[in-house]
Amino acid sequence: MKNKLNIDNLVNEYSDTIYSIAIGYFKNKDDAEDIVQDVFTKYISCIKSGKNFKTEEYEKYWIIRVTMNLCCNKRKESNYKRNVPFIDKETIGFEFSESESLLLESIDKLEDKYRIVFELFYLREFKISEISKILKISEPNVKTRLRRAREKLKKLLQQGGYFDE
């Protein structure tokens, strides 16, 4: 069983990742902080019930998967509407150029199944094999979703005048 020190280390290691994933879903600080708390509550409950993670890698995947599941469930429960930008400038505290803002807005317009894979691969820098484990889908499926996300993003950027081809 994890002791207090290990849980504190875990919170320090994963809270930023959990928070950034939750911000990607909800675009507001309060909901993201609730998700962080819910993930660690679920983790502690799991440990108390006797769950042992075989490796740190599995523990990391479990935490990310639980974060995504909680976000999806919360959005479904509250009929959450995605009507806010991908990145809230006030939340992160700095400005983007016009082209960066257009790119982020275009990413936000992607369907969740494509946006999540795109975000994990390009913004979180996970490998395809890691994304496959996190999302519990095959590696070819991850590659297909990445390809489709890039195609859809390219179309959105062309429509927004970001580049012509």
C-alpha positions as CSV (number, residue, x, y, z in Angstrom):
1,M,0.0,0.0,0.0
2,K,1.2,3.5,-0.8
3,N,2.2,5.6,2.1
4,K,1.5,9.3,2.5
5,L,4.9,10.3,1.1
6,N,4.3,8.2,-2.1
7,I,0.9,9.7,-2.6
8,D,2.3,13.2,-2.1
9,N,4.9,12.4,-4.8
10,L,2.2,11.0,-7.1
11,V,0.1,14.2,-6.7
12,N,3.2,16.3,-7.5
13,E,4.0,14.2,-10.5
14,Y,0.5,13.9,-12.1
15,S,-1.6,16.8,-10.9
16,D,-0.4,19.1,-13.8
17,T,-1.1,16.4,-16.4
18,I,-4.6,15.6,-15.0
19,Y,-5.4,19.3,-14.8
20,S,-4.3,20.0,-18.3
21,I,-6.4,17.1,-19.7
22,A,-9.4,18.3,-17.7
23,I,-8.9,21.9,-18.9
24,G,-8.9,20.5,-22.5
25,Y,-12.4,19.0,-21.8
26,F,-14.0,21.8,-19.7
27,K,-12.1,25.0,-20.4
28,N,-12.6,26.2,-16.9
29,K,-10.5,26.1,-13.8
30,D,-13.2,24.9,-11.3
31,D,-14.3,21.8,-13.3
32,A,-10.6,20.9,-14.0
33,E,-9.8,21.2,-10.3
34,D,-12.8,19.0,-9.4
35,I,-11.5,16.4,-11.8
36,V,-8.0,16.4,-10.3
37,Q,-9.5,15.9,-6.9
38,D,-11.8,13.1,-8.1
39,V,-8.9,11.3,-9.8
40,F,-6.8,11.2,-6.7
41,T,-9.8,10.3,-4.5
42,K,-10.5,7.3,-6.9
43,Y,-6.8,6.4,-6.8
44,I,-6.7,6.4,-3.0
45,S,-9.9,4.4,-2.9
46,C,-8.4,1.9,-5.3
47,I,-5.2,1.5,-3.3
48,K,-7.1,1.0,-0.1
49,S,-9.1,-1.8,-1.8
50,G,-5.9,-3.6,-2.4
51,K,-5.1,-2.6,-6.1
52,N,-1.4,-2.9,-6.9
53,F,0.0,-1.3,-10.0
54,K,2.7,-3.6,-11.5
55,T,4.7,-0.8,-13.0
56,E,4.9,3.0,-12.8
57,E,4.0,3.0,-16.5
58,Y,0.7,1.1,-15.8
59,E,-0.1,3.4,-13.0
60,K,0.4,6.5,-15.2
61,Y,-1.8,5.0,-17.9
62,W,-4.4,4.2,-15.3
63,I,-4.4,7.7,-14.0
64,I,-4.7,9.3,-17.5
65,R,-7.5,6.8,-18.5
66,V,-9.4,7.5,-15.3
67,T,-9.0,11.3,-15.9
68,M,-10.5,11.0,-19.4
69,N,-13.3,8.7,-18.2
70,L,-14.2,11.1,-15.4
71,C,-14.2,14.1,-17.8
72,C,-16.4,12.3,-20.3
73,N,-18.8,11.2,-17.6
74,K,-19.0,14.6,-16.1
75,R,-19.7,16.2,-19.4
76,K,-22.5,13.7,-20.1
77,E,-24.1,14.1,-16.7
78,S,-24.3,17.9,-16.9
79,N,-25.0,18.0,-20.7
80,Y,-21.9,20.2,-20.9
81,K,-21.7,22.3,-24.0
82,R,-18.3,23.0,-25.6
83,N,-18.7,26.7,-26.3
84,V,-15.5,28.1,-25.0
85,P,-12.1,28.3,-26.7
86,F,-9.6,25.4,-26.6
87,I,-7.2,27.6,-24.4
88,D,-8.5,30.3,-22.2
89,K,-5.9,33.0,-22.1
90,E,-6.8,34.0,-18.6
91,T,-6.3,30.4,-17.4
92,I,-2.8,30.1,-18.8
93,G,-1.7,33.7,-18.4
94,F,-0.1,34.6,-21.7
95,E,-1.1,35.7,-25.2
96,F,-0.9,33.8,-28.5
97,S,-0.1,35.2,-31.9
98,E,-3.0,35.3,-34.4
99,S,-1.8,32.1,-36.2
100,E,-1.4,30.2,-32.9
101,S,-4.9,31.2,-31.8
102,L,-6.3,30.1,-35.1
103,L,-4.5,26.7,-34.8
104,L,-5.8,26.2,-31.2
105,E,-9.3,27.1,-32.2
106,S,-9.1,24.7,-35.1
107,I,-7.9,21.9,-32.8
108,D,-10.9,22.6,-30.5
109,K,-13.3,22.1,-33.4
110,L,-12.1,18.5,-33.9
111,E,-14.4,15.7,-32.7
112,D,-13.4,14.4,-29.3
113,K,-12.0,11.1,-30.6
114,Y,-9.7,12.9,-32.9
115,R,-8.8,15.8,-30.6
116,I,-7.9,13.5,-27.8
117,V,-5.5,11.4,-29.9
118,F,-4.1,14.6,-31.5
119,E,-3.5,16.2,-28.1
120,L,-1.9,13.1,-26.6
121,F,0.4,12.7,-29.5
122,Y,1.4,16.2,-30.4
123,L,0.8,18.2,-27.2
124,R,1.6,15.6,-24.5
125,E,4.1,13.8,-26.7
126,F,2.9,10.3,-26.0
127,K,4.0,7.5,-28.3
128,I,1.4,5.7,-30.5
129,S,1.8,2.5,-28.4
130,E,1.2,4.5,-25.2
131,I,-1.9,6.2,-26.6
132,S,-3.1,2.8,-27.6
133,K,-2.8,1.5,-24.1
134,I,-4.4,4.7,-22.6
135,L,-7.4,4.7,-24.9
136,K,-7.6,0.9,-25.1
137,I,-7.7,0.9,-28.8
138,S,-5.4,-0.7,-31.3
139,E,-2.2,1.0,-32.6
140,P,-3.6,1.0,-36.2
141,N,-6.7,2.7,-34.9
142,V,-4.6,5.4,-33.2
143,K,-2.7,6.0,-36.4
144,T,-6.0,6.2,-38.4
145,R,-7.4,8.8,-35.9
146,L,-4.2,10.8,-36.1
147,R,-4.3,10.8,-39.8
148,R,-7.9,11.8,-39.9
149,A,-7.3,14.5,-37.2
150,R,-4.5,16.0,-39.4
151,E,-6.7,15.9,-42.5
152,K,-9.6,17.6,-40.7
153,L,-7.3,20.1,-39.1
154,K,-5.8,20.9,-42.4
155,K,-9.3,21.5,-43.9
156,L,-10.2,23.7,-41.0
157,L,-7.0,25.8,-41.3
158,Q,-7.5,26.2,-45.0
159,Q,-11.1,27.4,-44.4
160,G,-9.7,29.9,-41.9
161,G,-7.2,31.2,-44.4
162,Y,-4.2,29.8,-42.4
163,F,-2.6,28.3,-45.6
164,D,-3.5,27.5,-49.1
165,E,-2.7,24.4,-51.0
